[in-house]
């Protein structure tokens, strides 16, 4: 089961979702290099971050937004553009 599917299947367990986002965001940060996020995994990273910052529970949104700057520093310019375009589509 993909982590995105797990997060959405835990919609009635906000504490579980929050801890999952904390661990996933920390792991993704460690898995990223100074050269940016690997282009093969970028779509998944983007989907996870957007799922977190648009979650219905404010604690999860706050957790993900607090960790967002770590990723913005690692994204390449095309990845940043893709991320912001996807975020605008959600809003």
DSSP file (Angstrom, degrees, kcal/mol; ACC not computed):
  #  RESIDUE AA STRUCTURE BP1 BP2  ACC     N-H-->O    O-->H-N    N-H-->O    O-->H-N    TCO  KAPPA ALPHA  PHI   PSI    X-CA   Y-CA   Z-CA
    1    1 A X              0   0    0      0, 0.0     2,-0.0     0, 0.0     5,-0.0   0.000 360.0 360.0 360.0 130.5    0.0    0.0    0.0
    2    2 A X     >  -     0   0    0      1,-0.1     4,-2.3     4,-0.0     5,-0.2  -0.341 360.0-118.8 -67.7 150.5    1.4    3.4   -1.0
    3    3 A X  H  > S+     0   0    0      1,-0.2     4,-2.4     2,-0.2     5,-0.1   0.843 115.0  55.2 -63.4 -32.1    2.0    5.9    1.9
    4    4 A X  H  > S+     0   0    0      2,-0.2     4,-2.1     1,-0.2    -1,-0.2   0.928 108.5  47.9 -64.4 -44.2   -0.5    8.3    0.3
    5    5 A X  H  > S+     0   0    0      1,-0.2     4,-2.1     2,-0.2    -2,-0.2   0.899 111.6  50.9 -63.1 -40.0   -3.2    5.6    0.3
    6    6 A X  H  X S+     0   0    0     -4,-2.3     4,-1.1     2,-0.2    -2,-0.2   0.924 108.6  51.6 -62.4 -44.1   -2.4    4.8    3.9
    7    7 A X  H  < S+     0   0    0     -4,-2.4     3,-0.3     1,-0.2    -2,-0.2   0.901 112.9  44.4 -61.6 -41.1   -2.7    8.4    4.9
    8    8 A X  H >< S+     0   0    0     -4,-2.1     3,-1.0     1,-0.2    -1,-0.2   0.816 108.9  56.5 -74.3 -29.2   -6.1    8.7    3.3
    9    9 A X  H 3< S+     0   0    0     -4,-2.1     3,-0.3     1,-0.3    -1,-0.2   0.703 101.3  59.8 -73.2 -16.9   -7.3    5.4    4.7
   10   10 A X  T ><  +     0   0    0     -4,-1.1     3,-2.1    -3,-0.3     7,-0.3  -0.063  66.7 128.9 -96.5  32.2   -6.4    6.8    8.2
   11   11 A X  T <  S+     0   0    0     -3,-1.0    -1,-0.2     1,-0.3     3,-0.2   0.722  72.9  48.1 -65.2 -21.2   -8.9    9.7    7.8
   12   12 A X  T 3  S+     0   0    0     -3,-0.3    -1,-0.3     1,-0.2     2,-0.3   0.261 103.5  67.1-100.1  12.8  -10.6    9.0   11.1
   13   13 A X    <>  +     0   0    0     -3,-2.1     4,-2.2     1,-0.1     3,-0.3  -0.640  55.9 167.8-128.8  74.0   -7.2    8.7   13.0
   14   14 A X  H  > S+     0   0    0     -2,-0.3     4,-2.7     1,-0.2     5,-0.2   0.822  76.9  54.8 -62.1 -32.5   -5.7   12.2   12.9
   15   15 A X  H  > S+     0   0    0      2,-0.2     4,-2.4     1,-0.2    -1,-0.2   0.907 109.3  47.9 -67.2 -40.1   -3.0   11.4   15.5
   16   16 A X  H  > S+     0   0    0     -3,-0.3     4,-2.3     2,-0.2    -2,-0.2   0.925 113.1  48.4 -64.0 -44.9   -1.8    8.5   13.3
   17   17 A X  H  X S+     0   0    0     -4,-2.2     4,-2.7    -7,-0.3    -2,-0.2   0.919 110.9  51.3 -61.1 -43.5   -1.8   10.7   10.2
   18   18 A X  H  X S+     0   0    0     -4,-2.7     4,-2.4     1,-0.2    -2,-0.2   0.944 112.1  44.5 -61.4 -48.9    0.1   13.4   12.1
   19   19 A X  H  X S+     0   0    0     -4,-2.4     4,-2.3     1,-0.2    -1,-0.2   0.872 112.6  53.4 -64.6 -35.8    2.9   11.0   13.3
   20   20 A X  H  X S+     0   0    0     -4,-2.3     4,-2.8    -5,-0.2     5,-0.2   0.928 109.5  47.6 -64.3 -44.2    3.0    9.4    9.8
   21   21 A X  H  X S+     0   0    0     -4,-2.7     4,-2.8     2,-0.2     5,-0.3   0.909 110.2  53.1 -62.8 -41.4    3.6   12.8    8.2
   22   22 A X  H  X S+     0   0    0     -4,-2.4     4,-2.1    -5,-0.2    -2,-0.2   0.949 114.4  41.3 -57.6 -49.5    6.2   13.7   10.8
   23   23 A X  H  X S+     0   0    0     -4,-2.3     4,-2.6     2,-0.2    -2,-0.2   0.902 115.7  49.1 -68.5 -41.5    8.2   10.5   10.1
   24   24 A X  H  X S+     0   0    0     -4,-2.8     4,-2.9     2,-0.2     5,-0.2   0.932 111.7  48.7 -64.2 -44.8    7.7   10.6    6.3
   25   25 A X  H  X S+     0   0    0     -4,-2.8     4,-1.9    -5,-0.2    -1,-0.2   0.909 113.7  47.0 -63.7 -41.2    8.8   14.3    6.1
   26   26 A X  H  X S+     0   0    0     -4,-2.1     4,-1.9    -5,-0.3    -1,-0.2   0.912 114.0  47.8 -65.4 -41.9   11.9   13.6    8.2
   27   27 A X  H  X S+     0   0    0     -4,-2.6     4,-2.3     1,-0.2    -2,-0.2   0.913 110.3  51.3 -66.1 -41.9   12.7   10.5    6.2
   28   28 A X  H  X S+     0   0    0     -4,-2.9     4,-1.1     1,-0.2    -1,-0.2   0.884 107.8  53.4 -63.0 -37.9   12.3   12.3    2.9
   29   29 A X  H >< S+     0   0    0     -4,-1.9     3,-0.5    -5,-0.2    -1,-0.2   0.928 111.6  45.2 -61.9 -44.9   14.6   15.1    4.1
   30   30 A X  H 3< S+     0   0    0     -4,-1.9    -2,-0.2     1,-0.2    -1,-0.2   0.846 111.7  52.8 -67.0 -33.7   17.3   12.5    4.9
   31   31 A X  H 3< S+     0   0    0     -4,-2.3    -1,-0.2    -5,-0.2    -2,-0.2   0.659  95.1  87.2 -77.8 -15.6   16.8   10.7    1.6
   32   32 A X    <<  -     0   0    0     -4,-1.1     2,-0.2    -3,-0.5     5,-0.2  -0.492  68.6-143.9 -83.5 154.8   17.2   13.9   -0.4
   33   33 A X  B >   -A   36   0A   0      3,-1.4     3,-1.6    -2,-0.2    -1,-0.1  -0.608  30.4-101.4-110.5 174.3   20.6   15.1   -1.6
   34   34 A X  T 3  S+     0   0    0      1,-0.3     3,-0.1    -2,-0.2    -1,-0.0   0.690 119.3  66.6 -67.2 -16.7   22.1   18.5   -1.9
   35   35 A X  T 3  S-     0   0    0      1,-0.3    -1,-0.3    41,-0.0     2,-0.2   0.354 116.9-101.4 -85.3   5.8   21.4   18.2   -5.6
   36   36 A X  B <   -A   33   0A   0     -3,-1.6    -3,-1.4    39,-0.1     2,-0.4  -0.502  56.5 -37.0 106.1-176.9   17.7   18.3   -5.0
   37   37 A X  S    S-     0   0    0     37,-0.4    39,-0.2    -5,-0.2     5,-0.1  -0.712  72.5 -99.2 -85.8 132.9   15.0   15.7   -4.9
   38   38 A X    >>  -     0   0    0     -2,-0.4     4,-1.3     1,-0.2     3,-0.9  -0.246  27.2-131.8 -53.1 132.7   15.4   12.8   -7.4
   39   39 A X  H 3> S+     0   0    0      1,-0.3     4,-0.5     2,-0.2    -1,-0.2   0.759 104.0  60.0 -63.1 -24.6   13.2   13.5  -10.4
   40   40 A X  H 34 S+     0   0    0      1,-0.2    -1,-0.3     2,-0.1     4,-0.2   0.835 115.5  32.3 -72.2 -31.8   11.9   10.0  -10.3
   41   41 A X  H <> S+     0   0    0     -3,-0.9     4,-2.4     1,-0.1     3,-0.4   0.502  92.9  94.9-102.4  -5.6   10.5   10.4   -6.8
   42   42 A X  H  X S+     0   0    0     -4,-1.3     4,-3.1     1,-0.2     5,-0.2   0.895  80.5  55.5 -56.4 -44.0    9.6   14.1   -7.0
   43   43 A X  H  X S+     0   0    0     -4,-0.5     4,-2.2     1,-0.2    -1,-0.2   0.896 111.2  45.3 -57.2 -38.4    5.9   13.5   -7.9
   44   44 A X  H  > S+     0   0    0     -3,-0.4     4,-2.4     2,-0.2    -1,-0.2   0.921 113.2  49.3 -69.8 -43.3    5.5   11.3   -4.8
   45   45 A X  H  X S+     0   0    0     -4,-2.4     4,-2.5     1,-0.2     5,-0.2   0.928 112.3  49.1 -59.6 -45.4    7.3   13.8   -2.6
   46   46 A X  H  X S+     0   0    0     -4,-3.1     4,-2.6    -5,-0.2     5,-0.2   0.919 111.0  49.3 -60.4 -45.5    5.1   16.6   -4.0
   47   47 A X  H  X S+     0   0    0     -4,-2.2     4,-2.3    -5,-0.2    -1,-0.2   0.887 111.5  49.4 -63.3 -39.7    1.9   14.6   -3.5
   48   48 A X  H  X S+     0   0    0     -4,-2.4     4,-2.0     2,-0.2    -2,-0.2   0.935 112.8  46.3 -65.3 -46.3    2.9   13.8    0.1
   49   49 A X  H  X S+     0   0    0     -4,-2.5     4,-2.6     1,-0.2     5,-0.2   0.929 114.4  47.1 -63.7 -45.1    3.7   17.4    1.0
   50   50 A X  H  X S+     0   0    0     -4,-2.6     4,-1.1     1,-0.2    -1,-0.2   0.891 109.9  53.8 -65.6 -38.6    0.5   18.7   -0.6
   51   51 A X  H  < S+     0   0    0     -4,-2.3    -1,-0.2    -5,-0.2    -2,-0.2   0.897 112.3  46.1 -61.0 -38.6   -1.6   16.1    1.1
   52   52 A X  H >< S+     0   0    0     -4,-2.0     3,-1.1     1,-0.2    12,-0.2   0.917 112.2  46.9 -71.2 -43.7   -0.1   17.2    4.4
   53   53 A X  H 3< S+     0   0    0     -4,-2.6    -1,-0.2     1,-0.3    -2,-0.2   0.580 117.4  44.4 -79.8  -6.0   -0.5   21.0    3.9
   54   54 A X  T 3< S+     0   0    0     -4,-1.1    -1,-0.3    -5,-0.2    -2,-0.2   0.249  84.2 131.6-114.4  11.2   -4.0   20.6    2.8
   55   55 A X    <   -     0   0    0     -3,-1.1     6,-0.1     1,-0.1    -3,-0.1  -0.224  64.7-124.7 -61.6 153.1   -5.1   18.1    5.5
   56   56 A X  S    S+     0   0    0      4,-0.1     2,-0.5     5,-0.0    -1,-0.1   0.759  92.5  78.8 -71.4 -25.0   -8.3   18.8    7.3
   57   57 A X  S >> S-     0   0    0      1,-0.1     4,-1.8   -43,-0.0     3,-0.7  -0.763  73.4-147.6 -92.1 124.8   -6.6   18.7   10.7
   58   58 A X  H 3> S+     0   0    0     -2,-0.5     4,-2.9     1,-0.2     5,-0.2   0.802  94.9  61.4 -63.7 -31.1   -4.7   21.9   11.5
   59   59 A X  H 3> S+     0   0    0      2,-0.2     4,-2.0     1,-0.2    -1,-0.2   0.884 106.9  46.2 -62.9 -37.1   -2.0   20.1   13.5
   60   60 A X  H <> S+     0   0    0     -3,-0.7     4,-2.5     2,-0.2     5,-0.2   0.919 111.9  50.3 -71.0 -43.9   -1.0   18.1   10.4
   61   61 A X  H  X S+     0   0    0     -4,-1.8     4,-2.7     1,-0.2     5,-0.2   0.933 112.2  48.1 -57.9 -45.6   -1.1   21.3    8.3
   62   62 A X  H  X S+     0   0    0     -4,-2.9     4,-2.2     1,-0.2    -1,-0.2   0.895 110.8  51.1 -63.5 -40.9    1.1   23.0   10.8
   63   63 A X  H  X S+     0   0    0     -4,-2.0     4,-1.2    -5,-0.2    -1,-0.2   0.933 114.4  43.0 -60.5 -47.1    3.6   20.1   11.0
   64   64 A X  H  X S+     0   0    0     -4,-2.5     4,-0.7   -12,-0.2    -2,-0.2   0.887 113.4  50.4 -71.0 -38.9    4.0   19.9    7.3
   65   65 A X  H >X S+     0   0    0     -4,-2.7     3,-0.6    -5,-0.2     4,-0.6   0.888 107.3  55.5 -66.0 -37.2    4.2   23.7    6.8
   66   66 A X  H 3< S+     0   0    0     -4,-2.2    -1,-0.2     1,-0.2     3,-0.2   0.827 114.8  39.3 -63.7 -31.0    6.9   23.8    9.5
   67   67 A X  H >X S+     0   0    0     -4,-1.2     3,-0.7     1,-0.2     4,-0.7   0.481  92.9  90.4 -95.7  -4.0    9.0   21.3    7.6
   68   68 A X  H XX S+     0   0    0     -4,-0.7     4,-2.2    -3,-0.6     3,-1.0   0.866  75.8  62.8 -63.1 -39.3    8.2   22.7    4.1
   69   69 A X  H 3X S+     0   0    0     -4,-0.6     4,-1.6     1,-0.3    -1,-0.2   0.816  94.9  62.7 -60.6 -29.9   11.2   25.1    4.0
   70   70 A X  H <> S+     0   0    0     -3,-0.7     4,-0.5     1,-0.2    -1,-0.3   0.888 109.7  39.9 -59.4 -38.4   13.6   22.1    4.2
   71   71 A X  H XX S+     0   0    0     -3,-1.0     4,-2.1    -4,-0.7     3,-0.9   0.868 107.4  60.0 -81.3 -37.7   12.2   20.8    0.9
   72   72 A X  H 3< S+     0   0    0     -4,-2.2    -1,-0.2     1,-0.3    -2,-0.2   0.850 103.5  54.1 -59.9 -32.0   11.9   24.2   -0.9
   73   73 A X  H 3< S+     0   0    0     -4,-1.6    -1,-0.3    -5,-0.2    -2,-0.2   0.782 112.9  43.3 -69.6 -26.9   15.6   24.6   -0.4
   74   74 A X  H << S+     0   0    0     -3,-0.9   -37,-0.4    -4,-0.5    -2,-0.2   0.702  90.8  99.6 -93.1 -22.8   16.3   21.2   -2.1
   75   75 A X  S  < S-     0   0    0     -4,-2.1     2,-0.1   -39,-0.2   -39,-0.1  -0.360  72.4-126.0 -66.5 142.8   13.9   21.5   -5.0
   76   76 A X     >  -     0   0    0    -39,-0.2     4,-2.8     1,-0.1     5,-0.2  -0.365  33.7 -98.9 -75.3 167.9   15.3   22.5   -8.3
   77   77 A X  H  > S+     0   0    0      1,-0.2     4,-2.4     2,-0.2     5,-0.2   0.923 125.6  48.3 -59.4 -45.6   13.7   25.5  -10.1
   78   78 A X  H  > S+     0   0    0      1,-0.2     4,-2.3     2,-0.2    -1,-0.2   0.887 112.3  50.4 -61.8 -35.7   11.5   23.3  -12.3
   79   79 A X  H  > S+     0   0    0      2,-0.2     4,-2.8     1,-0.2    -2,-0.2   0.907 109.3  50.9 -67.0 -40.8   10.5   21.2   -9.3
   80   80 A X  H  X S+     0   0    0     -4,-2.8     4,-2.8     2,-0.2     5,-0.2   0.924 110.8  48.6 -60.0 -44.9    9.5   24.4   -7.4
   81   81 A X  H  X S+     0   0    0     -4,-2.4     4,-2.4     1,-0.2    -2,-0.2   0.919 112.9  47.7 -61.5 -43.9    7.4   25.6  -10.3
   82   82 A X  H  X S+     0   0    0     -4,-2.3     4,-2.3     2,-0.2    -2,-0.2   0.912 112.2  50.2 -63.1 -43.3    5.7   22.2  -10.5
   83   83 A X  H  X S+     0   0    0     -4,-2.8     4,-2.3     1,-0.2    -2,-0.2   0.943 112.9  44.9 -61.0 -49.6    5.1   22.2   -6.8
   84   84 A X  H  X S+     0   0    0     -4,-2.8     4,-2.4     1,-0.2    -1,-0.2   0.874 111.6  52.7 -66.3 -36.7    3.6   25.7   -6.8
   85   85 A X  H  X S+     0   0    0     -4,-2.4     4,-1.7    -5,-0.2    -1,-0.2   0.915 111.6  46.7 -63.2 -41.7    1.4   25.0   -9.8
   86   86 A X  H  X S+     0   0    0     -4,-2.3     4,-1.2     1,-0.2    -2,-0.2   0.885 112.0  51.0 -66.5 -38.1    0.1   21.9   -8.1
   87   87 A X  H  X S+     0   0    0     -4,-2.3     4,-1.7     1,-0.2     3,-0.2   0.898 108.4  51.0 -66.3 -40.3   -0.5   23.8   -4.9
   88   88 A X  H  < S+     0   0    0     -4,-2.4    -1,-0.2     1,-0.2    -2,-0.2   0.863 105.5  56.7 -65.4 -35.4   -2.4   26.6   -6.7
   89   89 A X  H  < S+     0   0    0     -4,-1.7    -1,-0.2     1,-0.2    -2,-0.2   0.840 105.8  51.3 -65.0 -31.8   -4.6   24.0   -8.4
   90   90 A X  H  <        0   0    0     -4,-1.2    -1,-0.2    -3,-0.2    -2,-0.2   0.898 360.0 360.0 -69.9 -41.1   -5.7   22.7   -5.0
   91   91 A X     <        0   0    0     -4,-1.7    -1,-0.2    -5,-0.1    -2,-0.2   0.480 360.0 360.0 -77.0 360.0   -6.6   26.1   -3.7
